[in-house]
Amino acid sequence: MKITIITVSFNAAETIADTLRSVSEQTYNDVEHILIDGASKDATMSVVREHGAHLAKCLSEPDRGIYDAMNKGIALATGDIIGFLNADDFYASQHSLGTIAAAFSDPTVDACYGDLLYVRKEDTSKVVRYWRSSEYTKGAFRKGWCPPHPTFFVRRGVYEAHGGFSLDYKIAADIEIMYRLLEVKGITSAYLPETIIRMRTGGESNKSIGNIILQNREIVRFINRSGGARISVPSFIMHKFASRLKQFIVRPGDDAA
C-alpha cells in the first residue's frame, strides 16, 4: 500500500529540512513524497536540493495559493493513500506512517486521523497545545469540532470521487474538505488516539485575529450552504472556543476526561 505525502511550500527555507527528513526517516518505506513549491524567493529550493533526494516529484512554480498547490499534489499522486505534511511540520515519530498504513489495512476505512501537538517555533520540544481529537459524530462540525488536517489521510479514490480543495475559501478549505467528505458525503473514518504530527506555531489560519475571524466566517458559510439549521458566527465561535480551551491545558498522557 503506497502512501503519498504532499508537502506545499513557500519561502520555507528555515524549516523544510526537518519536514523532508521526517518523511525520509519513516520506517514505513512504501512512500511517495511530492513537493509543490510556490516559486519561493528564499533558499527553499536550495535546501530541497540538499535534503530532498528521496522526493518522487518536485514542482516549483507560481500558484493561486496553498489550496491550489495541494490540488496540484493530488493530481500528481499515485499512492493508494494521500496525506499532507506542511513545510514547517514533522511527524511525531519514525513510525507514524506505519500507524497510518495499519489503519487502512481495514478496507472499509476511507479516511483516518489522529492527534497533533503544537510546538514552539524556536524549540520544538516545548508543547504549546495538544489537539486531541475524537471519533467523528454526525453534526460535530456545527459545534466547532474538526480533526487536525495534517493528521487526516484519505484514500486517493475518495478525492477522485468527490473532488479536491475548494478555491472558494481563502483560509478554511482544509476544514471544508473534511466537512464535505465526512459530513456531506458520509465517508467512513477511523480515529487513531495517538500523536501523528508536531506542528510549529504560527500557521496561516492562526497568524492574526483577522485570520481567525475570517476562518470562522468561512466555516459558517460552507456549513450553512450545505443545508440544515443555519448557525451564526458568534454561536459557532462560542462552541469552538469551548471545545478548544482544554487543548491548552491537557498534555499527552493526561486522562481523557
Number of C-alpha atoms within 10 A of each C-alpha: 13 15 26 26 26 27 24 27 25 20 17 21 19 13 19 26 20 16 19 25 15 18 24 20 14 17 14 18 14 15 22 21 26 25 26 26 24 20 16 16 11 13 12 21 23 11 17 18 12 9 17 23 10 15 18 14 15 17 16 16 10 13 15 9 14 21 22 18 25 23 19 19 25 24 13 14 21 14 20 14 24 26 25 22 26 21 27 24 27 25 24 17 16 17 14 20 23 16 15 23 18 10 20 21 10 10 7 12 15 22 25 21 27 26 25 25 26 22 20 17 16 9 9 17 11 13 18 19 22 21 22 21 20 16 14 17 10 10 12 13 23 20 17 20 18 19 23 20 19 22 24 23 25 25 19 21 14 17 17 11 9 12 14 19 22 15 15 11 18 16 23 23 21 20 20 23 19 22 24 17 20 21 19 14 13 12 16 14 21 20 18 18 13 17 21 26 24 24 26 23 20 14 12 11 17 14 11 12 10 10 16 16 15 17 21 20 18 20 24 23 17 18 20 15 10 13 9 8 8 12 14 12 14 12 14 18 18 13 15 18 13 12 13 17 11 14 17 13 11 16 17 16 7 8 7 8 4
